Amino acid sequence: MRRLRIAAVGDVHDQWDERDNAILQGWNLDLVLFVGDFGNESLTVVDCVSRLSLPKAVVLGNHDAWYTATPWGRKKCPYDRRQDDRFQRQLQMLGGDRVGYGVRDYPELEVSVVGGRPCSWGGSTWNLQDFYQSQFGVGSLQESGDRITAAMTAATQPLRVVLAHNGPFGLGDAPESPCGRDWNPIGSDYGDPDLTAAIRASQEAGQPPVLVVFGHMHHGLRHTKRRLRQAFAQDEWGTVYLNVASVPRIVGKGDEMRRNFTLITLEGETVTEADLVWTDNQGRIDRSSSYFKPL
């Protein structure tokens, strides 16, 4: 049975440097997954991530289009967008590692990584029409779901992993659900229905994804400090869903600095381990917590 070690990186928010690259390089990893939100169109962070010399897949988050996608962001943009399109520059830096609305096959791992909707703000309402039409040629939730479904269908490898910024609709409507709304008005499912439609189509076609990795909805809840967001779910098809957005991902200073990663073990078609780990600057793990217990 093939055993794969995968690292997933939650929302970065400007907390990434060459030490993170070195830590991942020092571990025996087969694949690294990034859910985006590197910063507010932060070219420095994206450039650093692009230099990680491991098999990797990346989807961009809403902050990665912060000054491009919305009228408010364009008004607040600190650079001259007529001279410098930093959103496009991020796409160019990431090159073929970017999987939003697409698929990347890793034949040596027998894995295909399918990307969900890039730059998702979350929720069931189709917003940012001009942005998605101009950047991706997508004009509705239906078209968005069709694009993700097409990427699923184009996958060539037996193991399908879905990588998205925001998770799918249908994982619960409580504030602490994996994609639950934790700000006023409290409650409701803030997942992406287009992603749900694509996952369900793949499941019904007899090719259920083994794993769906996403972030956006931070583990820390806004309305209470007494508990954290639910980070794990599994459906009747056996698909495992992991929200890996433990933010901030770096805490402390100097020798007390700690940084988090999610380490996932895949044995055959089964996710057997998924742990949020905290390391020092040399990559020594000093604390970990399991997202779930193996079935």
Summary of the structure (lengths in Angstrom):
residues: 295
radius of gyration: 17.9
end to end distance: 17.2
largest distance: 53.6
contacts: 1008
relative contact order: 0.15
helix: 26%
strand: 25%
